[in-house]
Amino acid sequence: MGILSRKVTCNTHGQDSSYFLGWEEYEKNPYDEVNNPNGIIQMGLAENQLSFDLIESWLAKNQEAANFEREGQSIFRELALFQDYHGLPSFKNAMSGFMSENRGNRVSFDPKKLVLTAGATSANETLMFCLADPGDAFLLPTPYYPGFDRDLKWRTGVEIVPIQCTSANGFRITKSALEEAYKQAQKLNLKVKGVLITNPSNPLGTTITRTELNRVLDFVSRKNIHLVSDEIYSGTVFTSPGFISVMEVLKENKLENTDVSKRVHIVYSLSKDLGLPGFRVGVIYSNDDIVVAAATKMSSFGLISSQTQYLLSALLSDKSFTKNYLKENQTRLKNRHNKLVSGLEASGIDCLKSNAGLFCWVDMRHLLNSNTFEAEIELWKKIVYEVKLNISPGSSCHCNEPGWFRVCFANMSEETLEVALNRLKMFVYGPSSTTRSQSEHQRLKTLRKMKVSNWVFRLSFQDREPEER
Amino acid sequence: MSLDKNMLSKLAVGDKHGEDSPYFEGWKAYDNNPFHPEHNPQGVIQMGLAENQLCSDLIKEWIKANPQASICTAEGIDGFSDIAVFQDYHGLKQFRQAIAAFMERARGGRVRFEEERVVMSGGATGANETLMFCLADRGDAFLVPTPYYAAFDRDLSWRTGVRIIPVECNSSNNFQVTRQALESAYLDAQETGIKIKGLILANPSNPLGTSLDRETLRTLMDFINDKQIHLVCDEIYAATVFAEPGFVSVAEMIQEMDHVNRDLIHIVYSLSKDMGLPGFRVGVVYSYNDAVVTCARRMSSFGLVSSQTQSFLAAMLSDQSFVDNFLKEVSKRVAKRHLMFTEGLKEMGVSCLRSNAGLFVLMDLRQMLKDQTFESEMALWRIIIDKVKINISPGSSFHCSEPGWFRVCFANMDEDTLQIALQRMKSFVLRDRENKNCNNKKRKSFQENLKLSFSSMTYDEHVRTPRLMSPHSPLVRT
């Protein structure tokens, strides 16, 4: 056999990770209410399936866009031929407006600084190609989206060095964690080119606080490096403290048009907020002309289908639609989130308090046999194969504490969520769960929590900060 | 506004994207002054864009008759949510099946394609880059016969770090690639320590407009098999073949050549040329190597086809009677345009490389060059853009080893515009011939009187401009 590239044989694509193995198990035995009620329920997929009806009813009222027509004329030919990597102007204008709306119109986006890419997957990879050379590093707060290992590293040759965040302070990014990560990179002889944050966070489901944002900006400023802010969940923030974009913080600190602002780049997508991952709509926003120019050229490798650009430009230009959608979507997410949280509570399981995202960061440390990642995987396997729920173990998100799991809540019907919660309850309390076993469990849990928090307190109390909730 | 260049990657600040080449320069001239029959009849006619605009009516008709094919119409909306969430990099099964079927029919049903091997990519652009990422490491090389598609420099090399080793072909045998040329290029590379991982070529060829015959394909396949290196065939113009020897795909040859290692064979396909749908970004990597299929599929995450588009095309391309009629018409209409254009050129004494495919011809303007240099080619090209107002692509942008060849596209405008372009060419060619005759006469008589020759100012005023020192540094527009 001819020899293939190292990329084929290495496993930097990360697809041997448990994150993807759970998917595979689900694929083999997917839950279906009618046809396969004992199948695995998919709770490892951060999809937003709650608000399609809103888009569908818009489509019903706007058949022109659906039919490749504009003012009664067919524009099929125009669209079929349109492959300009600058993108459809009307679409870029609509995206800029939508992004602004998502930030309460507190900041505005210039369509000329927007680059269209095939999903956030492509946007993140492209930014790495533009900002770093092979062997350079980016710092990422843990836990982080498992797909970053593939998207940021695989074909680019860029390394990720983790900024360790812990449950001691709700996984907030601290100054010492930033400095520590930077030092670690230097020890490994890696040149740090920037920090990449996800705000709101995946898998935590929390928005990054103003304090943290200022802290990170200060850090990148001092180190003279880039900041990439992946804000693809910005429209999923359903309760206070609300979403603060790094763009806003730049504005507040009067840093627009400075060198620092040129090193801040945003990634956005319609996959989470609008629930349209199939349409492959990603965006890079940068204040640096060279980055915009280079990224635009690179987008040739993953442009957005012109028919999709056209459809979405019509959808997103309709301000009455977007206003209503954002509000309604957030309400539905909030309700779902609350349902999951209270359902977990009924099983004696806590979550990290969150205000965004399509998932909860669930604390199952008290269910571990030991405080180890082996025990975490053991528990995870039980949950996938016995409880028949596909959830994502924290280790796949590079969490440095075993026992945390990401559980998605927006990619199934409410009934299915019920079923999932019941299964979990049965698992935790046994099939004949009595109030006595429930309280026993609660007692054990509280005991363990105390032990853990004492230990954590001793180690990291200097990093504690008052929570900004 | 931009940062200190050290802040960014070498990729971002370098020029290896190749977009400073004259291939793209001509596009800009067109963008600034585009021809329009009513609004701008003196504008630049775009003949540098290999687009297929000949068959969109057939697709429009089908769309009208099949509203259920769209997930946005009343008839199709029930499928909206399922399609909108579908981001599985395997792609929709119906889509893969429809693509495999279309590829089979574009090869006259002489081959079978397995839908499990159909891998999506961001257009052929994405497909070519992905294959390089899969088959070669940074610093490795691929052989590419010249002249080749200008953007290969970007697609194959830019982010992958893979080198292109050109295999020179010349007009003495109609630019056919020979075993000797391949062996020679391979040996040279070896001697300088460059690791050749494979051979990549377009069949039918861009810019030649020719398809490979069985003999040549056999030679190529024996060559790569002997060396145990990869063969990537970019077959995106498959359906545009309109004359003998017809289209022979590498897929067909594999069936006949048992001894060739299938793990080395990979096909790139797309709907951008055959169907005229470049905007929909439908690229395909089809490999006979399982490990490559798996890897390319994972990489397709970086350039999946929009599920809205997959769904639409799955419906359209499953309609066999539509597909068969469409393929017949493409070939017919391309043939007609090709004839109209080449006959028109013949009338004015301009010949083209004999071709049987593609959306362009390779025009032979060697006679019109002041001398057989690339500087003269660029000078002539600038005149054609600035004075004749036609954007065509100079051979040097395709790495042609001989000056004087120009690729001219004929399928991206209506017949009237094509006629106007021919008219403009005719006036220019005749005027140029007249000038030459005139100057020859004058030169003769001056020489007799030992005075300086009164050579054509038209060429000199361009050639003398100091910036024009190499084929790849276009003149500043006046």
Interface residues (C-beta under 8 A of the other chain):
Chain A: M1 G2 I3 L4 S5 R6 K7 V8 T9 H13 Q15 E47 Q49 F52 I55 E56 L59 A60 Q63 A65 A66 N67 F68 S74 F76 R77 L79 A80 L81 F82 Q83 A118 G119 T121 S122 E125 F129 C130 L131 A132 D133 P134 D136 R150 D151 R155 N224 H226 N257 D259 K262 R263 S271 G275 L276 P277 G278 F279 R280 N287 D288 D289 I290 V291 A294 K297 M298 S300 F301 G302 L303 I304 S305 S306 Q307 T308 L311 N411
Chain B: M1 S2 L3 K5 M7 L8 S9 K10 L11 A12 V13 H17 E19 E51 Q53 S56 I59 K60 I63 P67 S70 C72 T73 A74 I77 F80 S81 I83 A84 V85 F86 Q87 G122 G123 T125 G126 E129 F133 C134 L135 A136 D137 R138 D140 R154 D155 R159 K197 G198 Q228 I229 H230 N261 D263 L264 S272 G276 L277 P278 G279 F280 R281 N289 A291 V292 T294 C295 R298 M299 S301 F302 G303 L304 V305 S306 S307 Q308 T309 F312
